[in-house]
Amino acid sequence: MLEAIYLVKVEGTLDELRELFVEGAKREARKQAKKAGGEIVATGVKKTRKVVKSAWQKYIGKKSNQIRVKSGKRKGMLDLAKMSRAYKRAQKAKGKR
């Protein structure tokens, strides 16, 4: 079966054409989304809740508290064992005040 194709001449300013085609397409898309999902899909990004850092995470985050390995194959890396001992000492001293 052959389908008939009709050509229509459209005249107007750019704004008028945009209104005809772009806005019309947006409206049509909204109708389709509403029909398919029941509601218009909400656009936007869900906000994630900021996780509160623990005292240890705050401690190791400070540059002044970072103890680095001085030599060997781990040179320049953080020495977490020494940092842990220093943190525990600092917490004890903080508690005695």
C-alpha positions in Angstrom: 0.0 0.0 0.0 1.4 3.4 -0.9 1.4 6.2 1.6 0.7 9.7 0.5 3.3 12.3 1.5 2.2 15.9 1.7 4.6 18.8 1.4 3.7 22.0 3.1 5.4 25.3 2.6 6.2 27.0 5.9 7.0 30.7 6.0 7.8 32.9 9.0 10.6 34.4 11.1 13.1 32.2 12.9 11.3 32.7 16.2 8.0 31.7 14.7 9.4 28.6 13.2 11.2 27.7 16.4 7.8 28.1 18.2 6.1 25.8 15.7 8.6 23.0 15.6 10.8 23.0 18.7 8.2 24.0 21.3 5.7 21.7 19.6 8.2 18.8 19.8 8.8 19.5 23.5 5.1 19.5 24.2 4.7 16.2 22.3 7.6 14.6 24.3 6.0 15.7 27.5 2.7 14.2 26.5 4.4 10.9 25.6 6.3 10.8 28.9 3.1 11.5 30.9 1.2 8.8 29.0 4.0 6.3 29.4 4.9 6.9 33.1 1.8 8.4 34.5 3.7 11.5 35.5 6.3 13.8 33.9 9.7 12.5 34.7 11.4 14.9 37.1 14.6 16.3 35.8 17.5 17.1 38.1 20.2 15.4 40.1 19.5 13.9 43.5 21.6 15.5 46.2 23.7 13.2 48.2 24.1 13.8 51.9 27.6 14.9 52.9 29.2 12.2 55.1 30.7 13.6 58.3 34.3 12.7 58.7 35.5 10.9 61.8 38.1 12.4 64.2 40.8 10.0 62.7 39.9 11.1 59.1 40.2 14.7 60.2 43.5 14.0 61.9 45.2 12.3 58.9 43.8 15.0 56.5 45.9 17.7 58.2 49.3 18.1 56.5 51.0 18.9 59.8 50.0 15.5 61.3 51.3 13.5 58.3 54.3 11.4 59.1 56.2 10.1 56.1 58.6 7.2 55.6 62.1 8.6 55.3 63.9 5.8 53.4 63.4 2.4 51.7 61.0 1.4 49.0 58.1 3.1 50.8 60.0 6.4 51.0 57.6 9.4 50.9 54.5 7.4 51.7 52.5 8.0 54.9 53.6 5.9 57.9 50.1 5.1 59.2 51.4 3.0 62.1 53.4 6.0 63.5 50.5 8.3 62.8 48.1 6.0 64.7 50.3 6.0 67.8 50.7 9.8 67.6 46.9 10.1 67.2 46.2 7.9 70.3 48.7 9.9 72.3 47.1 13.1 71.3 43.6 11.8 72.2 44.9 10.7 75.7 46.4 14.2 76.2 43.2 15.8 75.1 41.2 13.7 77.6 43.5 14.6 80.6 42.8 18.3 80.1 
